[in-house]
Amino acid sequence: MTKKSPSPEAIVAWARLMRVSRQLVERTEDALKANGLPPLAWYDVLHELAEAGEGGLRPFELIDRVLLAQYGVSRLLARLEADGLVEKLPVSDDGRGQTVRITASGREMRRRIWAIYGASITELMGDRLSAKELGVLAGLLGRLRDPPVTD
């Protein structure tokens, strides 16, 4: 296989995507912090657990769905459990396995985080790009996923 150098356009697009992604996350994290709320990683985990319903998720399933590294998820789950936002339940057919489920307090924290997170999405993207532009951007980014998706 021959190694190909990236085109100048690919380099510019890559650098811009990395910078903008970092800036959007930083500004959202700043808004959460200014409102006395935990970081986005908490929302990521609480959201996935809420979407999973009463059955919850096994930790390995959660790891596949969130943006954190495995060791980050393990530490975050311990913190969320200590704060009463999630609960760990034994899996009946697996003596060592656990299911993680969001609690009522976790649902409330997710709602509080979303109030600021959603407002940040509106401010940082929705107010700056038209619906058509957002659709084009979502389509282009979807083509970069592995495997590519059309959602």
N, C-alpha and C positions, 0 to 999 in steps of 0.2 A: 504494500500500500504506500503510495506516494503522499508525503506530508505536504499539505497545501497551506500557504500563508493566507491569513485573512485579508480580504480586500480592505482598502481604506474606509469604505462605507461601513463595513462590518465592524471595524475597530471603533469608529465614531459612535455607531449605534450601541455597541456593547458598553462603552464607557458611559454614554449618556444614560442607558438603562440602569447601570449599577449606581451611578450618582443619584439619579432621581429616586430610585427605589430606597436607597439609604436615607435621603432627605425626607421622603414621605413618611417613612417609619419613624424617623427621629422627631419630626414635627407632631406626629400622632402621639408618640410616647411622651413628649413634652406637655401636650394638652392633658393627657391622662394624669401625669404627675402634678400638674398645676391644679387639678381638681381632686387631689388626694386619693387617686385610684392606682391600682397595681398595673404593671406593664401588660402589653399586648399578649404576651405568652400566656398569661392567665386567661384572657378572653379566648384564645385559641383552644385551650384545653377544655374550658367550661362550655364553649360552644359545641365542640365535638361530642362531649358527654351529654349535653342537652339534646342534641340531634339524635343520639343513639336511643333515647327513651329510657324507660324504667329498667330495661335489661342491662344498661351500662355497656362498658367495653372492657375487654381484657387489656392490660397494659401494652401488649405487643400490637393490638389493633389500634390503640390510640397513637402509638409511635408512628404507625403508617399514615396517619391522618394529619398530624400536626407538623409544624415547621421546625421544631426543636430537635436536637440530637437526642439519642436514647438516654444518655446520662442526664441531660437536662430535664427530660420528662420525668425520670425517676425522682429527682430532687424536687421538682415542682409539685409532683403528686404528693410527696411527703408534706410539703408546705401547705398545700391546699387542704389536705386531710387535717393537719394540725389546726388550721383556721376554720374547720367545720364546713368547708365548701364542697368537699367530696367525701364519699365513704367507700371503704374497701370491703368487699364481701367475699367470703370463700366460694369457690366453684365446687359444687357438690360432687362432680365426677373427677375432680383433679385436686388431690389433697394439698398441693402446693400452690395451685392457681388462685388468682383473685380476679374479681370483676370490680371495676371502679364506676361509681355512679354519682351523679351530681345531686346535691342536697337542695332543700328549699333556700338555704342561705346562699348556696352557689348560684342558683337561678337569679336571685336578687342581685348578687354581685355582677353577674353577666349582664343583667338589664342596666345596671348603673354604668358599667364600662361602655356598653353599646351606645348609650346616650351621647357620650363624648366621642367615641370611635366613629359612629355614624355621622356626627356633625363634622368630624375631621375629613371623612371621605367626601362629603358634600363640598366643604370649603376647598380642599386640595385638588379635587378632580371634577366633581359635578358642576361647580361654579365656573370652571376654567375651560371645559370642553363641552361641545354640544353632544346631544344624545347620539347623533350620527358618528361623531369623532370617537366617542367612548366605545361604540360598537366596533368601529374599525380597529381601535387599539386592543380591545378584548380579543378580536379575531386574530390579530397578528401575534399577540402573546400566546394565545391558544396553540398556534402553529409551532411555537418554540418548546412546548411541553413535551415530555417523554413519557409515554407515546403522545403524539399530537392528538388534541381533542378539539371538538367543535362545539363545546358547551357555551 
